[in-house]
Amino acid sequence: MKNPLLVSLESLEHGPTQLSGSLPGALLELKEEDGFRNMGEIQYDLTATRTGSEVLVTGSVEAPLEMECVRSGQFFSTKVQESAFLRDFSIEEIGGDFDLTDEVREAVLLQIPNYPVSPEAQSDDFELPALPSELTDDDDTSPWKDLDNLNV
């Protein structure tokens, strides 16, 4: 992917520049990760403003995707969003044109929860799925038996 979200310093000399559009969901590089699927396009609505010797970029970014719930093990659809996107860049450091692609990608990735929980699993009447009988420890040979009997 070649510089899909470039901002020209020259265009900022005439006032703020509005940047709206989308980037491919593949940019998130989550396809190979367990627990994620169906990444939609990353939508962005940004405003770049030159303020003295800096460029200030504000706005919002969001991306729809499906995540695996850590409680139920089921996938659920959600929208990951950063509604207070804010980045500043020194004009001396960026030189001419600069690319916001990595900044937008990072903003979305930082909003993905470490332990995603579906709305259904957050309800008060949610019950954890039962373990299959071959995975339960009903006999005295359980490795947890000694810990269960420990009196601290």
N, C-alpha and C positions, 0 to 999 in steps of 0.2 A: 504494500500500500504506500503510495507515494504522496506525501504532504497533502492530505485531503482537507486540512483546516489551517490554511495559511492566512496570516494577517500581515498586511503591508503597512510599514510605518508611514510611508508617503500618503496613504489614504487617511491616516489619522490626523494629518495636519489640517484637514478641512472639517474636523469635528468627530464626534463619536461614530463608530461603525457598528452596525447591527449584524450579528452573525447568527443565522438560524438555518437548521438543516439536520441531517442525520449522517451517521457513520455506521459502517457494517458492524453487527454484533460480534463477528469473528475477531474484531480488534481486541476484545476482552481476553482472548486466548483461554477460554474456559472449556472448550470442546473436549479436551482430553482429561479434564478434572471430573472425578466422581462427584455426584450430587448436584450437577448442573446440566440443563439441557434447554433446547429451544430459545437461545439468546436472540432477542429481537434487535432491531436497529437502535443505536444510541442516538437519542434526540437531544439537540442542544439549542438553546436560545440565549445568546451571549451578547454583551455590549462591550466593545473595546474603546477605551478613552485614553488619550494622551494627557498626562498631568505633569507638566514640567519635564523632569528627566526620567519619568517612568511611564509605563503603560499599565493601566488598570483594566482588568477583564472581570466583569460580573455577570451573573445570570443564573441559569439552571441547566442541569443535564439529567437525563433519565434513560433507563433501559428496561424493557420487559424481559423476564426470563422465568424459567421454572427451576425451583430448588427442592432438594429433598429435605423433608422435615426430620429433625433429629429425634422427635418423640414418636411419630407414627411410622416413619420410613416411607411415607407416600410423597410423591412430587406434588407441588402446588405452584400455581402461577402468581407472580407478584411483579411489582414495578420497583426497581431500585432507583432512587433519585437523590440528587444533591440540589436542593432548592436555593442554597446560599453559596453558589460557586463564586469564589473570589481569589484571584491571582494577580500579583503585580510583578512586572518585569522591568529591569533597568535598561534604558535605551542604549547605554554604553555596552552592556553585555550582549544584547541581542543583535545589534548592528542594523540590518535592514529588515527583511521579512522574517517572521518567526512562526513556528508551527505549534498549534495548541492541541494537537491530537493526543500527545502523551498526557497532557494535563487533564483533558476530558476523560481519557481512559482511567487514569488514576482516581479521579473524583468518583467515578462509578464503582470501581473496585473497592474503594474505602468504605462505601456504603453497604456492601454485602456483609450481612451478619456472619460471625464465626460459627454460630449455632442457630441456623434458621429454624423457626418454628411456625408451622402453618396456623392460620386463624382458628381452624377447627381444634387443633391441639392446645390452644390457649384457653378454650372455654372450660368452665367449671365442671361440666359433665363429661369431659373427655376421659376415656379409660385407655390405658396402654394396651396394645395388642398382646394376647396371650402367647407365651412361648410354646413351640411345639414340644410334645411330651419327651422326645429324645434329647432335648436340651435342658430339661429341668433336672434338678438334683434332689430326688426324693429318698435316696438311700443314705446309709451311714458312711459311705465311702466318699462323700463330698469333700473336696479340698477346703471348702469354706466352713466345715463343721467345727473345726478347732477355733476359728475366728468367731463364729457365732456363739460359742460357749465361753469366750474370753470375758472375764469380769474385770473391767478397768475402773 
